[in-house]
Amino acid sequence: GAGVSQSPSNKVTEKGKDVELRCDPISGHTALYWYRQSLGQGLEFLIYFQGNSAPDKSGLPSDRFSAERTGGSVSTLTIQRTQQEDSAVYLCASSPLVGDRGYPSTDTQYFGPGTRLTVL
Amino acid sequence: AQSVTQLDSHVSVSEGTPVLLRCNYSSSYSPSLFWYVQHPNKGLQLLLKYTSAATLVKGINGFEAEFKKSETSFHLTKPSAHMSDAAEYFCVVSDGSSASKIIFGSGTRLSIRP
């Protein structure tokens, strides 16, 4: 079946512009994560959505970053007034169910191929 | 606070020889530990996980890892490398408290020489 998809695969923008990155999770997955992967770095947690609960936004690096998830499915990550340090690969993952610790355990995450953002 | 350190940013081995990718962690709690693989232009895929059961964990594609609490290590090994193993590998630690506390290492790029 279809996996997690992200669009666009590549985005080049000018400093100061706003960008929107889209994630289509696997159908039926209740949880959705956004991560940022900078060159030579591990994944940095950004935000987590679980069903109708309030999202965990603790990883968002500044108020220029926001995300929403409409209808419990598609999610959009918006970066306003982009800066060169925002250049990175943005990864989305979804998960099918809540684990026994109250949130989906890592092994059930399914990752998309990412969006490579370049801010000139 | 949790942390994870992948000791080598790049490892190169010959096809058919053993693979060792090193990972050390720090956690205040009994952690769960994972290895993920990322092939070029592909999403991350879970290789294996440790969640306080057997300390020697077997994963997909012939990989395995051993949890050593005394050494705070979770090194990934494979007896015989294959060309298709060339990829980026991430060690991950989670204390189970929240989604934001899943910490990824900086990655090790594995190259396989013919």
Interface residues (C-beta under 8 A of the other chain):
Chain A: G3 V4 A31 Y33 Y35 G40 Q41 G42 L43 E44 F45 Y48 Q50 D56 S58 G59 L91 A93 R101 Y103 P104 S105 T106 D107 Q109 Y110 F111 G112 P113 G114
Chain B: V4 S9 S32 F34 N41 K42 G43 L44 Q45 L46 K49 T51 F90 V92 S94 G96 S98 A99 S100 I102 I103 F104 G105 S106 G107
